Amino acid sequence: MLLYVTRHGETEYNIFKRYCGSTDIPLNDTGIAQAHDLKERLQGMKFDAVVSSPMLRARQYCEIIYNGLIMFDDRLTEIDCGEFEGVEKQRKP
């Protein structure tokens, strides 16, 4: 079996180094462009199955890349960061 794994593209939380966790935010324009870039690089490849997190950012990324049946699996949902959701990560000195 050959398995390809990819992470979703950029979101606004990535830019500002915020904990995102289970906050369901979309891709930003850069993240959408990253998905289109990967789609071009994967052009012509055949996949037996495509599985994605149901999170909006992962769904958007996957739906741009793959024009077929996508299985969404709740087990791939991000962990809930609790009170840290949306909080900027501390920068190291």
PyMOL Python script that loads the backbone (N, CA, C, O; Angstrom):
from pymol import cmd

cmd.read_pdbstr("""\
ATOM      1  N   MET A   1       0.848  -1.174   0.000  1.00  0.00           N
ATOM      2  CA  MET A   1       0.000   0.000   0.000  1.00  0.00           C
ATOM      3  C   MET A   1       0.895   1.240   0.000  1.00  0.00           C
ATOM      4  O   MET A   1       1.916   1.295   0.686  1.00  0.00           O
ATOM      5  N   LEU A   2       0.489   2.215  -0.777  1.00  0.00           N
ATOM      6  CA  LEU A   2       1.178   3.500  -0.810  1.00  0.00           C
ATOM      7  C   LEU A   2       0.206   4.539  -0.260  1.00  0.00           C
ATOM      8  O   LEU A   2      -0.922   4.656  -0.740  1.00  0.00           O
ATOM      9  N   LEU A   3       0.637   5.279   0.732  1.00  0.00           N
ATOM     10  CA  LEU A   3      -0.213   6.246   1.411  1.00  0.00           C
ATOM     11  C   LEU A   3       0.374   7.639   1.249  1.00  0.00           C
ATOM     12  O   LEU A   3       1.549   7.863   1.541  1.00  0.00           O
ATOM     13  N   TYR A   4      -0.438   8.566   0.789  1.00  0.00           N
ATOM     14  CA  TYR A   4      -0.036   9.970   0.687  1.00  0.00           C
ATOM     15  C   TYR A   4      -0.762  10.742   1.781  1.00  0.00           C
ATOM     16  O   TYR A   4      -1.968  10.588   1.969  1.00  0.00           O
ATOM     17  N   VAL A   5      -0.020  11.568   2.494  1.00  0.00           N
ATOM     18  CA  VAL A   5      -0.598  12.375   3.568  1.00  0.00           C
ATOM     19  C   VAL A   5      -0.229  13.821   3.303  1.00  0.00           C
ATOM     20  O   VAL A   5       0.918  14.131   2.979  1.00  0.00           O
ATOM     21  N   THR A   6      -1.205  14.702   3.441  1.00  0.00           N
ATOM     22  CA  THR A   6      -0.938  16.129   3.279  1.00  0.00           C
ATOM     23  C   THR A   6      -1.665  16.895   4.373  1.00  0.00           C
ATOM     24  O   THR A   6      -2.664  16.426   4.919  1.00  0.00           O
ATOM     25  N   ARG A   7      -1.167  18.042   4.677  1.00  0.00           N
ATOM     26  CA  ARG A   7      -1.788  18.921   5.660  1.00  0.00           C
ATOM     27  C   ARG A   7      -2.531  20.006   4.895  1.00  0.00           C
ATOM     28  O   ARG A   7      -2.167  20.351   3.770  1.00  0.00           O
ATOM     29  N   HIS A   8      -3.560  20.530   5.509  1.00  0.00           N
ATOM     30  CA  HIS A   8      -4.309  21.611   4.863  1.00  0.00           C
ATOM     31  C   HIS A   8      -3.409  22.817   4.632  1.00  0.00           C
ATOM     32  O   HIS A   8      -2.333  22.923   5.221  1.00  0.00           O
ATOM     33  N   GLY A   9      -3.850  23.712   3.781  1.00  0.00           N
ATOM     34  CA  GLY A   9      -3.106  24.931   3.490  1.00  0.00           C
ATOM     35  C   GLY A   9      -3.246  25.969   4.598  1.00  0.00           C
ATOM     36  O   GLY A   9      -3.836  25.718   5.649  1.00  0.00           O
ATOM     37  N   GLU A  10      -2.693  27.120   4.330  1.00  0.00           N
ATOM     38  CA  GLU A  10      -2.604  28.195   5.320  1.00  0.00           C
ATOM     39  C   GLU A  10      -3.966  28.774   5.686  1.00  0.00           C
ATOM     40  O   GLU A  10      -4.862  28.892   4.850  1.00  0.00           O
ATOM     41  N   THR A  11      -4.093  29.135   6.978  1.00  0.00           N
ATOM     42  CA  THR A  11      -5.259  29.856   7.487  1.00  0.00           C
ATOM     43  C   THR A  11      -4.764  31.144   8.148  1.00  0.00           C
ATOM     44  O   THR A  11      -3.562  31.332   8.333  1.00  0.00           O
ATOM     45  N   GLU A  12      -5.673  32.002   8.492  1.00  0.00           N
ATOM     46  CA  GLU A  12      -5.289  33.232   9.192  1.00  0.00           C
ATOM     47  C   GLU A  12      -4.636  32.911  10.529  1.00  0.00           C
ATOM     48  O   GLU A  12      -3.740  33.633  10.965  1.00  0.00           O
ATOM     49  N   TYR A  13      -5.066  31.847  11.181  1.00  0.00           N
ATOM     50  CA  TYR A  13      -4.462  31.464  12.458  1.00  0.00           C
ATOM     51  C   TYR A  13      -2.993  31.099  12.278  1.00  0.00           C
ATOM     52  O   TYR A  13      -2.176  31.382  13.155  1.00  0.00           O
ATOM     53  N   ASN A  14      -2.644  30.474  11.151  1.00  0.00           N
ATOM     54  CA  ASN A  14      -1.243  30.140  10.899  1.00  0.00           C
ATOM     55  C   ASN A  14      -0.388  31.400  10.810  1.00  0.00           C
ATOM     56  O   ASN A  14       0.722  31.438  11.342  1.00  0.00           O
ATOM     57  N   ILE A  15      -0.895  32.419  10.146  1.00  0.00           N
ATOM     58  CA  ILE A  15      -0.150  33.676   9.985  1.00  0.00           C
ATOM     59  C   ILE A  15       0.178  34.290  11.338  1.00  0.00           C
ATOM     60  O   ILE A  15       1.296  34.752  11.569  1.00  0.00           O
ATOM     61  N   PHE A  16      -0.811  34.290  12.228  1.00  0.00           N
ATOM     62  CA  PHE A  16      -0.642  34.945  13.523  1.00  0.00           C
ATOM     63  C   PHE A  16      -0.195  33.982  14.621  1.00  0.00           C
ATOM     64  O   PHE A  16      -0.197  34.328  15.802  1.00  0.00           O
ATOM     65  N   LYS A  17       0.197  32.746  14.209  1.00  0.00           N
ATOM     66  CA  LYS A  17       0.715  31.743  15.154  1.00  0.00           C
ATOM     67  C   LYS A  17      -0.257  31.516  16.311  1.00  0.00           C
ATOM     68  O   LYS A  17       0.128  31.525  17.480  1.00  0.00           O
ATOM     69  N   ARG A  18      -1.525  31.312  15.955  1.00  0.00           N
ATOM     70  CA  ARG A  18      -2.549  31.076  16.973  1.00  0.00           C
ATOM     71  C   ARG A  18      -2.876  29.586  17.053  1.00  0.00           C
ATOM     72  O   ARG A  18      -2.826  28.873  16.050  1.00  0.00           O
ATOM     73  N   TYR A  19      -3.207  29.130  18.250  1.00  0.00           N
ATOM     74  CA  TYR A  19      -3.694  27.764  18.414  1.00  0.00           C
ATOM     75  C   TYR A  19      -5.064  27.680  17.749  1.00  0.00           C
ATOM     76  O   TYR A  19      -5.954  28.473  18.053  1.00  0.00           O
ATOM     77  N   CYS A  20      -5.228  26.741  16.862  1.00  0.00           N
ATOM     78  CA  CYS A  20      -6.481  26.631  16.133  1.00  0.00           C
ATOM     79  C   CYS A  20      -7.333  25.482  16.666  1.00  0.00           C
ATOM     80  O   CYS A  20      -8.519  25.656  16.943  1.00  0.00           O
ATOM     81  N   GLY A  21      -6.725  24.317  16.806  1.00  0.00           N
ATOM     82  CA  GLY A  21      -7.442  23.170  17.342  1.00  0.00           C
ATOM     83  C   GLY A  21      -8.768  22.935  16.652  1.00  0.00           C
ATOM     84  O   GLY A  21      -8.823  22.787  15.431  1.00  0.00           O
ATOM     85  N   SER A  22      -9.836  22.900  17.429  1.00  0.00           N
ATOM     86  CA  SER A  22     -11.154  22.571  16.877  1.00  0.00           C
ATOM     87  C   SER A  22     -11.919  23.784  16.357  1.00  0.00           C
ATOM     88  O   SER A  22     -13.065  23.644  15.929  1.00  0.00           O
ATOM     89  N   THR A  23     -11.315  24.969  16.385  1.00  0.00           N
ATOM     90  CA  THR A  23     -11.962  26.145  15.800  1.00  0.00           C
ATOM     91  C   THR A  23     -12.049  25.923  14.293  1.00  0.00           C
ATOM     92  O   THR A  23     -11.029  25.724  13.634  1.00  0.00           O
ATOM     93  N   ASP A  24     -13.245  25.956  13.758  1.00  0.00           N
ATOM     94  CA  ASP A  24     -13.483  25.579  12.358  1.00  0.00           C
ATOM     95  C   ASP A  24     -13.350  26.792  11.443  1.00  0.00           C
ATOM     96  O   ASP A  24     -14.347  27.423  11.091  1.00  0.00           O
ATOM     97  N   ILE A  25     -12.119  27.113  11.060  1.00  0.00           N
ATOM     98  CA  ILE A  25     -11.864  28.286  10.228  1.00  0.00           C
ATOM     99  C   ILE A  25     -11.492  27.865   8.803  1.00  0.00           C
ATOM    100  O   ILE A  25     -10.998  26.759   8.588  1.00  0.00           O
ATOM    101  N   PRO A  26     -11.730  28.741   7.845  1.00  0.00           N
ATOM    102  CA  PRO A  26     -11.436  28.413   6.439  1.00  0.00           C
ATOM    103  C   PRO A  26      -9.974  28.678   6.078  1.00  0.00           C
ATOM    104  O   PRO A  26      -9.218  29.295   6.829  1.00  0.00           O
ATOM    105  N   LEU A  27      -9.620  28.192   4.914  1.00  0.00           N
ATOM    106  CA  LEU A  27      -8.334  28.541   4.324  1.00  0.00           C
ATOM    107  C   LEU A  27      -8.347  30.020   3.962  1.00  0.00           C
ATOM    108  O   LEU A  27      -9.404  30.582   3.678  1.00  0.00           O
ATOM    109  N   ASN A  28      -7.181  30.648   3.973  1.00  0.00           N
ATOM    110  CA  ASN A  28      -7.099  32.002   3.442  1.00  0.00           C
ATOM    111  C   ASN A  28      -6.699  31.910   1.959  1.00  0.00           C
ATOM    112  O   ASN A  28      -6.603  30.809   1.417  1.00  0.00           O
ATOM    113  N   ASP A  29      -6.470  33.034   1.315  1.00  0.00           N
ATOM    114  CA  ASP A  29      -6.146  33.027  -0.116  1.00  0.00           C
ATOM    115  C   ASP A  29      -4.868  32.238  -0.411  1.00  0.00           C
ATOM    116  O   ASP A  29      -4.783  31.551  -1.428  1.00  0.00           O
ATOM    117  N   THR A  30      -3.876  32.337   0.479  1.00  0.00           N
ATOM    118  CA  THR A  30      -2.637  31.575   0.292  1.00  0.00           C
ATOM    119  C   THR A  30      -2.910  30.079   0.397  1.00  0.00           C
ATOM    120  O   THR A  30      -2.384  29.297  -0.394  1.00  0.00           O
ATOM    121  N   GLY A  31      -3.724  29.678   1.363  1.00  0.00           N
ATOM    122  CA  GLY A  31      -4.074  28.270   1.531  1.00  0.00           C
ATOM    123  C   GLY A  31      -4.804  27.712   0.322  1.00  0.00           C
ATOM    124  O   GLY A  31      -4.578  26.568  -0.072  1.00  0.00           O
ATOM    125  N   ILE A  32      -5.678  28.515  -0.266  1.00  0.00           N
ATOM    126  CA  ILE A  32      -6.394  28.102  -1.483  1.00  0.00           C
ATOM    127  C   ILE A  32      -5.405  27.950  -2.632  1.00  0.00           C
ATOM    128  O   ILE A  32      -5.484  26.987  -3.394  1.00  0.00           O
ATOM    129  N   ALA A  33      -4.481  28.888  -2.762  1.00  0.00           N
ATOM    130  CA  ALA A  33      -3.456  28.793  -3.811  1.00  0.00           C
ATOM    131  C   ALA A  33      -2.567  27.566  -3.597  1.00  0.00           C
ATOM    132  O   ALA A  33      -2.176  26.910  -4.562  1.00  0.00           O
ATOM    133  N   GLN A  34      -2.249  27.253  -2.343  1.00  0.00           N
ATOM    134  CA  GLN A  34      -1.445  26.063  -2.049  1.00  0.00           C
ATOM    135  C   GLN A  34      -2.174  24.789  -2.486  1.00  0.00           C
ATOM    136  O   GLN A  34      -1.553  23.859  -3.000  1.00  0.00           O
ATOM    137  N   ALA A  35      -3.487  24.755  -2.279  1.00  0.00           N
ATOM    138  CA  ALA A  35      -4.273  23.595  -2.700  1.00  0.00           C
ATOM    139  C   ALA A  35      -4.250  23.452  -4.223  1.00  0.00           C
ATOM    140  O   ALA A  35      -4.105  22.345  -4.743  1.00  0.00           O
ATOM    141  N   HIS A  36      -4.391  24.562  -4.931  1.00  0.00           N
ATOM    142  CA  HIS A  36      -4.353  24.510  -6.398  1.00  0.00           C
ATOM    143  C   HIS A  36      -2.973  24.076  -6.896  1.00  0.00           C
ATOM    144  O   HIS A  36      -2.872  23.367  -7.897  1.00  0.00           O
ATOM    145  N   ASP A  37      -1.920  24.491  -6.209  1.00  0.00           N
ATOM    146  CA  ASP A  37      -0.564  24.076  -6.564  1.00  0.00           C
ATOM    147  C   ASP A  37      -0.402  22.560  -6.398  1.00  0.00           C
ATOM    148  O   ASP A  37       0.151  21.894  -7.274  1.00  0.00           O
ATOM    149  N   LEU A  38      -0.883  22.021  -5.279  1.00  0.00           N
ATOM    150  CA  LEU A  38      -0.778  20.582  -5.059  1.00  0.00           C
ATOM    151  C   LEU A  38      -1.623  19.817  -6.072  1.00  0.00           C
ATOM    152  O   LEU A  38      -1.220  18.751  -6.539  1.00  0.00           O
ATOM    153  N   LYS A  39      -2.775  20.347  -6.408  1.00  0.00           N
ATOM    154  CA  LYS A  39      -3.624  19.697  -7.420  1.00  0.00           C
ATOM    155  C   LYS A  39      -2.858  19.544  -8.736  1.00  0.00           C
ATOM    156  O   LYS A  39      -2.910  18.490  -9.370  1.00  0.00           O
ATOM    157  N   GLU A  40      -2.158  20.586  -9.137  1.00  0.00           N
ATOM    158  CA  GLU A  40      -1.353  20.521 -10.370  1.00  0.00           C
ATOM    159  C   GLU A  40      -0.263  19.468 -10.262  1.00  0.00           C
ATOM    160  O   GLU A  40      -0.028  18.718 -11.210  1.00  0.00           O
ATOM    161  N   ARG A  41       0.401  19.406  -9.118  1.00  0.00           N
ATOM    162  CA  ARG A  41       1.491  18.451  -8.935  1.00  0.00           C
ATOM    163  C   ARG A  41       0.999  17.002  -8.896  1.00  0.00           C
ATOM    164  O   ARG A  41       1.744  16.083  -9.237  1.00  0.00           O
ATOM    165  N   LEU A  42      -0.250  16.798  -8.484  1.00  0.00           N
ATOM    166  CA  LEU A  42      -0.811  15.442  -8.412  1.00  0.00           C
ATOM    167  C   LEU A  42      -1.567  15.052  -9.682  1.00  0.00           C
ATOM    168  O   LEU A  42      -2.088  13.941  -9.780  1.00  0.00           O
ATOM    169  N   GLN A  43      -1.627  15.949 -10.634  1.00  0.00           N
ATOM    170  CA  GLN A  43      -2.397  15.705 -11.859  1.00  0.00           C
ATOM    171  C   GLN A  43      -1.969  14.386 -12.512  1.00  0.00           C
ATOM    172  O   GLN A  43      -0.780  14.116 -12.680  1.00  0.00           O
ATOM    173  N   GLY A  44      -2.957  13.583 -12.872  1.00  0.00           N
ATOM    174  CA  GLY A  44      -2.706  12.307 -13.524  1.00  0.00           C
ATOM    175  C   GLY A  44      -2.570  11.135 -12.565  1.00  0.00           C
ATOM    176  O   GLY A  44      -2.569   9.983 -12.997  1.00  0.00           O
ATOM    177  N   MET A  45      -2.456  11.412 -11.273  1.00  0.00           N
ATOM    178  CA  MET A  45      -2.346  10.328 -10.292  1.00  0.00           C
ATOM    179  C   MET A  45      -3.741   9.782  -9.981  1.00  0.00           C
ATOM    180  O   MET A  45      -4.721  10.526  -9.954  1.00  0.00           O
ATOM    181  N   LYS A  46      -3.811   8.489  -9.751  1.00  0.00           N
ATOM    182  CA  LYS A  46      -5.072   7.817  -9.409  1.00  0.00           C
ATOM    183  C   LYS A  46      -5.035   7.420  -7.937  1.00  0.00           C
ATOM    184  O   LYS A  46      -4.021   6.933  -7.435  1.00  0.00           O
ATOM    185  N   PHE A  47      -6.149   7.636  -7.262  1.00  0.00           N
ATOM    186  CA  PHE A  47      -6.256   7.279  -5.847  1.00  0.00           C
ATOM    187  C   PHE A  47      -7.419   6.313  -5.658  1.00  0.00           C
ATOM    188  O   PHE A  47      -8.495   6.507  -6.224  1.00  0.00           O
ATOM    189  N   ASP A  48      -7.196   5.274  -4.860  1.00  0.00           N
ATOM    190  CA  ASP A  48      -8.256   4.312  -4.554  1.00  0.00           C
ATOM    191  C   ASP A  48      -9.230   4.873  -3.531  1.00  0.00           C
ATOM    192  O   ASP A  48     -10.413   4.531  -3.547  1.00  0.00           O
ATOM    193  N   ALA A  49      -8.748   5.724  -2.650  1.00  0.00           N
ATOM    194  CA  ALA A  49      -9.591   6.321  -1.614  1.00  0.00           C
ATOM    195  C   ALA A  49      -8.986   7.642  -1.179  1.00  0.00           C
ATOM    196  O   ALA A  49      -7.767   7.815  -1.179  1.00  0.00           O
ATOM    197  N   VAL A  50      -9.849   8.566  -0.810  1.00  0.00           N
ATOM    198  CA  VAL A  50      -9.418   9.853  -0.269  1.00  0.00           C
ATOM    199  C   VAL A  50     -10.212  10.079   1.014  1.00  0.00           C
ATOM    200  O   VAL A  50     -11.443  10.051   1.015  1.00  0.00           O
ATOM    201  N   VAL A  51      -9.478  10.303   2.110  1.00  0.00           N
ATOM    202  CA  VAL A  51     -10.097  10.492   3.422  1.00  0.00           C
ATOM    203  C   VAL A  51      -9.613  11.823   3.981  1.00  0.00           C
ATOM    204  O   VAL A  51      -8.435  12.163   3.867  1.00  0.00           O
ATOM    205  N   SER A  52     -10.528  12.571   4.584  1.00  0.00           N
ATOM    206  CA  SER A  52     -10.198  13.901   5.096  1.00  0.00           C
ATOM    207  C   SER A  52     -10.865  14.140   6.436  1.00  0.00           C
ATOM    208  O   SER A  52     -11.889  13.537   6.759  1.00  0.00           O
ATOM    209  N   SER A  53     -10.269  15.023   7.201  1.00  0.00           N
ATOM    210  CA  SER A  53     -10.925  15.568   8.380  1.00  0.00           C
ATOM    211  C   SER A  53     -12.171  16.329   7.905  1.00  0.00           C
ATOM    212  O   SER A  53     -12.166  16.883   6.806  1.00  0.00           O
ATOM    213  N   PRO A  54     -13.222  16.362   8.707  1.00  0.00           N
ATOM    214  CA  PRO A  54     -14.398  17.154   8.334  1.00  0.00           C
ATOM    215  C   PRO A  54     -14.240  18.647   8.615  1.00  0.00           C
ATOM    216  O   PRO A  54     -15.140  19.428   8.305  1.00  0.00           O
ATOM    217  N   MET A  55     -13.101  19.059   9.202  1.00  0.00           N
ATOM    218  CA  MET A  55     -12.883  20.475   9.496  1.00  0.00           C
ATOM    219  C   MET A  55     -12.899  21.276   8.194  1.00  0.00           C
ATOM    220  O   MET A  55     -12.392  20.807   7.175  1.00  0.00           O
ATOM    221  N   LEU A  56     -13.472  22.472   8.220  1.00  0.00           N
ATOM    222  CA  LEU A  56     -13.643  23.297   7.031  1.00  0.00           C
ATOM    223  C   LEU A  56     -12.345  23.467   6.252  1.00  0.00           C
ATOM    224  O   LEU A  56     -12.335  23.299   5.032  1.00  0.00           O
ATOM    225  N   ARG A  57     -11.250  23.796   6.935  1.00  0.00           N
ATOM    226  CA  ARG A  57      -9.986  24.033   6.240  1.00  0.00           C
ATOM    227  C   ARG A  57      -9.492  22.777   5.525  1.00  0.00           C
ATOM    228  O   ARG A  57      -8.935  22.875   4.431  1.00  0.00           O
ATOM    229  N   ALA A  58      -9.683  21.614   6.114  1.00  0.00           N
ATOM    230  CA  ALA A  58      -9.264  20.353   5.486  1.00  0.00           C
ATOM    231  C   ALA A  58     -10.204  19.991   4.337  1.00  0.00           C
ATOM    232  O   ALA A  58      -9.754  19.546   3.281  1.00  0.00           O
ATOM    233  N   ARG A  59     -11.509  20.182   4.544  1.00  0.00           N
ATOM    234  CA  ARG A  59     -12.493  19.904   3.478  1.00  0.00           C
ATOM    235  C   ARG A  59     -12.226  20.766   2.259  1.00  0.00           C
ATOM    236  O   ARG A  59     -12.205  20.265   1.135  1.00  0.00           O
ATOM    237  N   GLN A  60     -12.019  22.074   2.474  1.00  0.00           N
ATOM    238  CA  GLN A  60     -11.745  22.980   1.350  1.00  0.00           C
ATOM    239  C   GLN A  60     -10.519  22.513   0.579  1.00  0.00           C
ATOM    240  O   GLN A  60     -10.543  22.428  -0.649  1.00  0.00           O
ATOM    241  N   TYR A  61      -9.457  22.213   1.302  1.00  0.00           N
ATOM    242  CA  TYR A  61      -8.197  21.798   0.687  1.00  0.00           C
ATOM    243  C   TYR A  61      -8.412  20.537  -0.144  1.00  0.00           C
ATOM    244  O   TYR A  61      -7.994  20.461  -1.299  1.00  0.00           O
ATOM    245  N   CYS A  62      -9.061  19.563   0.454  1.00  0.00           N
ATOM    246  CA  CYS A  62      -9.272  18.272  -0.203  1.00  0.00           C
ATOM    247  C   CYS A  62     -10.194  18.404  -1.423  1.00  0.00           C
ATOM    248  O   CYS A  62      -9.948  17.784  -2.457  1.00  0.00           O
ATOM    249  N   GLU A  63     -11.237  19.198  -1.301  1.00  0.00           N
ATOM    250  CA  GLU A  63     -12.192  19.357  -2.407  1.00  0.00           C
ATOM    251  C   GLU A  63     -11.570  20.082  -3.597  1.00  0.00           C
ATOM    252  O   GLU A  63     -11.974  19.845  -4.736  1.00  0.00           O
ATOM    253  N   ILE A  64     -10.602  20.954  -3.360  1.00  0.00           N
ATOM    254  CA  ILE A  64      -9.893  21.613  -4.460  1.00  0.00           C
ATOM    255  C   ILE A  64      -8.980  20.611  -5.164  1.00  0.00           C
ATOM    256  O   ILE A  64      -8.910  20.572  -6.393  1.00  0.00           O
ATOM    257  N   ILE A  65      -8.289  19.807  -4.370  1.00  0.00           N
ATOM    258  CA  ILE A  65      -7.306  18.872  -4.912  1.00  0.00           C
ATOM    259  C   ILE A  65      -7.943  17.700  -5.648  1.00  0.00           C
ATOM    260  O   ILE A  65      -7.456  17.275  -6.696  1.00  0.00           O
ATOM    261  N   TYR A  66      -9.034  17.183  -5.093  1.00  0.00           N
ATOM    262  CA  TYR A  66      -9.595  15.933  -5.594  1.00  0.00           C
ATOM    263  C   TYR A  66     -11.037  16.119  -6.046  1.00  0.00           C
ATOM    264  O   TYR A  66     -11.882  16.567  -5.270  1.00  0.00           O
ATOM    265  N   ASN A  67     -11.316  15.779  -7.289  1.00  0.00           N
ATOM    266  CA  ASN A  67     -12.666  15.894  -7.846  1.00  0.00           C
ATOM    267  C   ASN A  67     -13.340  14.531  -7.869  1.00  0.00           C
ATOM    268  O   ASN A  67     -13.644  14.006  -8.940  1.00  0.00           O
ATOM    269  N   GLY A  68     -13.571  13.966  -6.718  1.00  0.00           N
ATOM    270  CA  GLY A  68     -14.205  12.657  -6.634  1.00  0.00           C
ATOM    271  C   GLY A  68     -14.784  12.459  -5.251  1.00  0.00           C
ATOM    272  O   GLY A  68     -14.928  13.408  -4.480  1.00  0.00           O
ATOM    273  N   LEU A  69     -15.113  11.220  -4.945  1.00  0.00           N
ATOM    274  CA  LEU A  69     -15.694  10.890  -3.660  1.00  0.00           C
ATOM    275  C   LEU A  69     -14.645  11.041  -2.560  1.00  0.00           C
ATOM    276  O   LEU A  69     -13.565  10.453  -2.628  1.00  0.00           O
ATOM    277  N   ILE A  70     -14.980  11.829  -1.558  1.00  0.00           N
ATOM    278  CA  ILE A  70     -14.106  12.040  -0.408  1.00  0.00           C
ATOM    279  C   ILE A  70     -14.839  11.525   0.822  1.00  0.00           C
ATOM    280  O   ILE A  70     -16.001  11.865   1.045  1.00  0.00           O
ATOM    281  N   MET A  71     -14.168  10.715   1.610  1.00  0.00           N
ATOM    282  CA  MET A  71     -14.740  10.233   2.865  1.00  0.00           C
ATOM    283  C   MET A  71     -14.253  11.150   3.977  1.00  0.00           C
ATOM    284  O   MET A  71     -13.054  11.390   4.115  1.00  0.00           O
ATOM    285  N   PHE A  72     -15.182  11.655   4.762  1.00  0.00           N
ATOM    286  CA  PHE A  72     -14.829  12.527   5.882  1.00  0.00           C
ATOM    287  C   PHE A  72     -14.919  11.714   7.160  1.00  0.00           C
ATOM    288  O   PHE A  72     -15.933  11.070   7.429  1.00  0.00           O
ATOM    289  N   ASP A  73     -13.848  11.748   7.947  1.00  0.00           N
ATOM    290  CA  ASP A  73     -13.745  10.906   9.131  1.00  0.00           C
ATOM    291  C   ASP A  73     -13.530  11.782  10.362  1.00  0.00           C
ATOM    292  O   ASP A  73     -12.523  12.483  10.464  1.00  0.00           O
ATOM    293  N   ASP A  74     -14.474  11.740  11.289  1.00  0.00           N
ATOM    294  CA  ASP A  74     -14.390  12.554  12.506  1.00  0.00           C
ATOM    295  C   ASP A  74     -13.154  12.250  13.339  1.00  0.00           C
ATOM    296  O   ASP A  74     -12.728  13.092  14.129  1.00  0.00           O
ATOM    297  N   ARG A  75     -12.569  11.070  13.182  1.00  0.00           N
ATOM    298  CA  ARG A  75     -11.368  10.725  13.943  1.00  0.00           C
ATOM    299  C   ARG A  75     -10.165  11.561  13.514  1.00  0.00           C
ATOM    300  O   ARG A  75      -9.143  11.576  14.200  1.00  0.00           O
ATOM    301  N   LEU A  76     -10.282  12.252  12.389  1.00  0.00           N
ATOM    302  CA  LEU A  76      -9.200  13.117  11.906  1.00  0.00           C
ATOM    303  C   LEU A  76      -9.392  14.578  12.319  1.00  0.00           C
ATOM    304  O   LEU A  76      -8.617  15.448  11.921  1.00  0.00           O
ATOM    305  N   THR A  77     -10.419  14.839  13.115  1.00  0.00           N
ATOM    306  CA  THR A  77     -10.684  16.193  13.601  1.00  0.00           C
ATOM    307  C   THR A  77      -9.597  16.608  14.587  1.00  0.00           C
ATOM    308  O   THR A  77      -9.108  15.791  15.368  1.00  0.00           O
ATOM    309  N   GLU A  78      -9.228  17.875  14.542  1.00  0.00           N
ATOM    310  CA  GLU A  78      -8.210  18.400  15.450  1.00  0.00           C
ATOM    311  C   GLU A  78      -8.661  18.301  16.910  1.00  0.00           C
ATOM    312  O   GLU A  78      -9.856  18.272  17.207  1.00  0.00           O
ATOM    313  N   ILE A  79      -7.687  18.251  17.804  1.00  0.00           N
ATOM    314  CA  ILE A  79      -8.015  18.247  19.226  1.00  0.00           C
ATOM    315  C   ILE A  79      -8.517  19.630  19.633  1.00  0.00           C
ATOM    316  O   ILE A  79      -8.192  20.632  18.995  1.00  0.00           O
ATOM    317  N   ASP A  80      -9.300  19.673  20.683  1.00  0.00           N
ATOM    318  CA  ASP A  80      -9.794  20.934  21.229  1.00  0.00           C
ATOM    319  C   ASP A  80      -8.717  21.475  22.154  1.00  0.00           C
ATOM    320  O   ASP A  80      -8.320  20.802  23.106  1.00  0.00           O
ATOM    321  N   CYS A  81      -8.244  22.681  21.885  1.00  0.00           N
ATOM    322  CA  CYS A  81      -7.186  23.288  22.707  1.00  0.00           C
ATOM    323  C   CYS A  81      -7.758  24.057  23.885  1.00  0.00           C
ATOM    324  O   CYS A  81      -7.025  24.763  24.578  1.00  0.00           O
ATOM    325  N   GLY A  82      -9.055  23.929  24.119  1.00  0.00           N
ATOM    326  CA  GLY A  82      -9.690  24.564  25.274  1.00  0.00           C
ATOM    327  C   GLY A  82      -9.484  26.062  25.307  1.00  0.00           C
ATOM    328  O   GLY A  82      -9.717  26.756  24.317  1.00  0.00           O
ATOM    329  N   GLU A  83      -9.048  26.551  26.445  1.00  0.00           N
ATOM    330  CA  GLU A  83      -8.895  28.003  26.622  1.00  0.00           C
ATOM    331  C   GLU A  83      -7.789  28.585  25.752  1.00  0.00           C
ATOM    332  O   GLU A  83      -7.661  29.805  25.649  1.00  0.00           O
ATOM    333  N   PHE A  84      -6.986  27.722  25.123  1.00  0.00           N
ATOM    334  CA  PHE A  84      -5.916  28.216  24.254  1.00  0.00           C
ATOM    335  C   PHE A  84      -6.384  28.432  22.810  1.00  0.00           C
ATOM    336  O   PHE A  84      -5.639  28.983  21.999  1.00  0.00           O
ATOM    337  N   GLU A  85      -7.602  28.007  22.483  1.00  0.00           N
ATOM    338  CA  GLU A  85      -8.122  28.211  21.127  1.00  0.00           C
ATOM    339  C   GLU A  85      -8.044  29.694  20.773  1.00  0.00           C
ATOM    340  O   GLU A  85      -8.571  30.536  21.499  1.00  0.00           O
ATOM    341  N   GLY A  86      -7.390  30.012  19.664  1.00  0.00           N
ATOM    342  CA  GLY A  86      -7.293  31.387  19.196  1.00  0.00           C
ATOM    343  C   GLY A  86      -6.207  32.218  19.865  1.00  0.00           C
ATOM    344  O   GLY A  86      -5.969  33.359  19.468  1.00  0.00           O
ATOM    345  N   VAL A  87      -5.544  31.660  20.877  1.00  0.00           N
ATOM    346  CA  VAL A  87      -4.501  32.393  21.599  1.00  0.00           C
ATOM    347  C   VAL A  87      -3.200  32.325  20.809  1.00  0.00           C
ATOM    348  O   VAL A  87      -2.839  31.276  20.274  1.00  0.00           O
ATOM    349  N   GLU A  88      -2.499  33.456  20.741  1.00  0.00           N
ATOM    350  CA  GLU A  88      -1.217  33.503  20.040  1.00  0.00           C
ATOM    351  C   GLU A  88      -0.180  32.699  20.812  1.00  0.00           C
ATOM    352  O   GLU A  88      -0.074  32.812  22.033  1.00  0.00           O
ATOM    353  N   LYS A  89       0.584  31.887  20.087  1.00  0.00           N
ATOM    354  CA  LYS A  89       1.641  31.092  20.715  1.00  0.00           C
ATOM    355  C   LYS A  89       2.744  32.019  21.194  1.00  0.00           C
ATOM    356  O   LYS A  89       3.041  33.029  20.556  1.00  0.00           O
ATOM    357  N   GLN A  90       3.343  31.671  22.311  1.00  0.00           N
ATOM    358  CA  GLN A  90       4.431  32.475  22.863  1.00  0.00           C
ATOM    359  C   GLN A  90       5.663  32.330  21.988  1.00  0.00           C
ATOM    360  O   GLN A  90       6.011  31.231  21.555  1.00  0.00           O
ATOM    361  N   ARG A  91       6.303  33.430  21.739  1.00  0.00           N
ATOM    362  CA  ARG A  91       7.535  33.418  20.954  1.00  0.00           C
ATOM    363  C   ARG A  91       8.710  33.138  21.881  1.00  0.00           C
ATOM    364  O   ARG A  91       8.758  33.620  23.012  1.00  0.00           O
ATOM    365  N   LYS A  92       9.644  32.361  21.385  1.00  0.00           N
ATOM    366  CA  LYS A  92      10.829  32.071  22.188  1.00  0.00           C
ATOM    367  C   LYS A  92      11.786  33.254  22.127  1.00  0.00           C
ATOM    368  O   LYS A  92      11.975  33.855  21.070  1.00  0.00           O
ATOM    369  N   PRO A  93      12.388  33.585  23.265  1.00  0.00           N
ATOM    370  CA  PRO A  93      13.299  34.754  23.299  1.00  0.00           C
ATOM    371  C   PRO A  93      14.535  34.541  22.459  1.00  0.00           C
ATOM    372  O   PRO A  93      15.391  35.422  22.385  1.00  0.00           O
TER     373      PRO A  93
END
""", "prot")
cmd.dss("prot")
cmd.show_as("cartoon", "prot")
cmd.util.cbc("prot")
cmd.orient("prot")
